[in-house]
Amino acid sequence: MVSKAAVSLQERAQEAITARLAEILSTLPEEPARPGLDARGFLTDAETGEVPFVAAEVRRLARFGTVATISSSELARGLTQVAGGVSSELSASAAKRPKFLSAYSSAGLALNIFAPFLDGRTLVLDGQTLQAPKLGAMLKIGAGCGRPVFNLLSRTDNAVVAVESTCTEQLKAKTRAATTDFATLQQRPDGDPYAPRTRELAAGPGAVELYELLVGDAAAFRYVDATQLLKQYLGLRNTHGTNACTLLYLYWEPDNAADLDVCVAHAEEVERIGAYLTDRSVTFKALTMKALWEAWAEGDNAILARHAAALQRRYIVTV
């Protein structure tokens, strides 16, 4: 069973973000047709009251979950990049809702943050200048392993910055191994291809130690997705091993995170995992979205400050 306290906190966070979007939508004119939000926080068509699954309608409604500081061309570019990713949150069918249309979509949050910088506008992130960043980028690990996806990836001639961003996923405690976890893969008749590949690609002892820790206990990290971060580390090592790489973990948390045990535990795990994923090739860093937006708001770039204010209005909530 998943921790009831963790699930309730995640649900409260999703409800708070949904309520904030509903508040923003209520300020819009009813015409052209203003969408609604269903009980699960998904945008719905004004006429049918249903969550659409036709691609054109999904893209049309995506505008209403996007902050006003993102232009139509920036939104279109961002949606195209998101749609090109594996298991795109824009994908939908009659039996599958497009995750992107939820008020608390992680892909939607990443697009809201980074869409203004996809066309060449300078983005300085945690002291590093990103050039031509791309949403939903995927890298190969090789040797029969998977292809980890990054919310944002920027490449230069000698440096790579990769971003893993989350919205509310980290508020749900992990209690057992998933099908994609190393502990599960080890049970296959042909073994886990990540075992030898991690040893081949590791640029220091930390990655191998983390792999062995997760094989022994899939829930060694209950809130941080350590398996995903290690796979992303391996993708960077395999594809950009000759470059200086930064793996940035950018995460959302409620305004009252310091008062919430789950958020405190998550922050402690973030601190702990950094030692495993930092070596001579890859540097692991972590940053809260709240801190990022505050830095933008307090800077001397008026355009960036307005964008930060829009993001704060959309996502800074108390649970």
CORWOTA-V456154 format. One line per field, one symbol per residue. ss: DSSP state (H for helix, E for strand, - for the rest). phi: phi as a letter, one per 20 degrees, with the letter a starting at -180 (. if undefined). burial: b if it has 16 or more other C-alpha atoms within 10 Angstrom, else e. Layout:
BEGIN
ss=???
phi=???
burial=???
END
This chain:
BEGIN
ss=---HHHHHHHHHHHHHHHHHHHHHH----------EE----EEE----------HHHHHHHHHHH------HHHHHHHHHHHH---------E--E--HHHE---HHHHHHHHHHHH-----EEE--EEE---EEEEE----------EEEEEEE---EEEEEEEE--HHH----------HHHH-------HHHHHHHHH---HHHHHHHHHHHH---------HHHHHHHHHHHHHHH---EEEEEEEE-----HHH-HHHHHHHHHHHHHH-------EEEEEEEHHHHHHHHHH---HHHHHHHHHHHHHH----
phi=.egfffffffffffffffffffffffeeffcfgefdcefenefcffeemdffcegffffffggfedfffefffffffffffffeeflgfefbbfdcffggeffdfffffffgfdgfdedoffcdclndeedlfcemfccednlneecfddfbbcdcfcbcdddddcddgfedfecbfefeffffffefgemdffffffffefdaffffffgfffffbfdfdedfefffffffgfffffecfedfddddedcebffdgfedgffffffffgfffgffddbfdcdeccbefgfffffffefeefffffffffffffcecdc
burial=eeeeebeebbbebbbbbbbbbbeebeeeeeeeebbbbeeebbbbbbeeeebbbeeeebbebbbbbbbebbeeebbbbbbebbbebeebbbbbeeeebbbbbbbbbbbbbbbbbbbbbbeeeebeeeeeebbebbbbbbbbbeeebbbbbbbbbbbeeeebbbbbbbbbbbbbbbbebeeebbbebeeeeeebbbbebbeebbbbebbbbbbbbbbebbbbbbbbbbbbbbbbbbbbbbebbebbbbbbbbbbbbeeeeeeebbeebbebbeebbebbbbebbbbbbbebbebbeebbeeeeeebbebbbbbbebbbbeb
END
